[in-house]
Amino acid sequence: MCTCTYYSGLSFLCKLNIDRIITSKLNPLKVCLGSVVELFASIMSKYEIVYCYSVIEENKRCYLPVLTTPTSGNTSLETIFPFDPYHLKRSSKYLIGLYREWNEDNEGVVSADDNESILIPSSIDSLIIESPN
């Protein structure tokens, strides 16, 4: 990856105000899968974009309710990951090249050698998906 692309992407990522998102009342880190939250926090910390660990610790003190169904028994809402893998056939064509299925083998702290595996768009234009209409 070109160094200039890396830094322009990092600059773009910093402009997203991710700190406002993770500290909002919606509290996305509370409802995401724990391993995803830890990976997200380690990447954000590594690139000094936002410090998430105080929010994560506060969330650990609160518990999500347990969902009970007659067929599955008790299922913690923390473990539900509804769109992985992505099975919606009509809309999946819009995600080709963008969606990457979660893999437990990828979890953990990101090392300094992993720079090329993290793709940060250099502008918002690369995130916009046009409608077929």
C-alpha positions, -999 to +999 in steps of 0.1 A: +000+000+000+013+034-009+022+056+021+003+086+008-028+064+004-024+051+039-021+086+054-050+101+034-072+071+044-062+076+081-070+113+078-104+105+064-110+080+092-101+106+118-126+130+103-155+105+108-157+115+145-159+079+156-156+090+192-190+107+190-205+074+176-191+051+203-201+074+231-236+081+217-268+069+235-271+041+209-239+026+224-229+004+194-201-013+213-226-026+238-245-046+213-217-059+191-201-093+195-174-090+221-146-103+199-155-077+172-155-050+198-121-060+211-106-061+176-122-027+168-108-012+200-073-026+193-073-011+158-086+023+169-060+023+197-031+013+174-038+041+150-046+066+178-080+073+163-102+069+194-098+052+228-127+028+233-116+008+264-134+031+289-167+026+271-160-012+269-153-014+306-185+005+314-205-018+291-191-048+309-208-037+341-242-038+323-258-070+311-280-075+280-312-094+285-314-130+274-337-139+245-356-172+250-374-191+222-391-224+224-368-240+199-334-226+208-336-221+246-316-192+260-295-172+237-276-141+249-283-111+227-245-104+227-239-134+205-264-126+178-247-114+146-276-112+122-259-104+089-229-127+090-228-145+067-248-123+045-277-143+029-299-116+014-295-125-023-311-094-039-291-069-020-258-089-018-248-077-053-243-042-038-218-056-013-196-075-037-160-064-030-171-046+002-184-073+025-159-095+043-174-124+064-163-125+100-137-151+107-128-161+143-092-167+132-088-130+125-097-119+160-071-105+183-047-076+185-035-062+152+003-062+148+023-036+130+027-059+100-010-059+094-012-025+078-020-039+044-050-059+057-068-027+069-084-009+041-093+027+049-111+046+021-094+079+011-127+096+005-164+092+012-170+087-026-156+052-023-183+043+003-213+055-017-231+027-035-254+038-063-289+025-067-297+005-098-328+028-105 
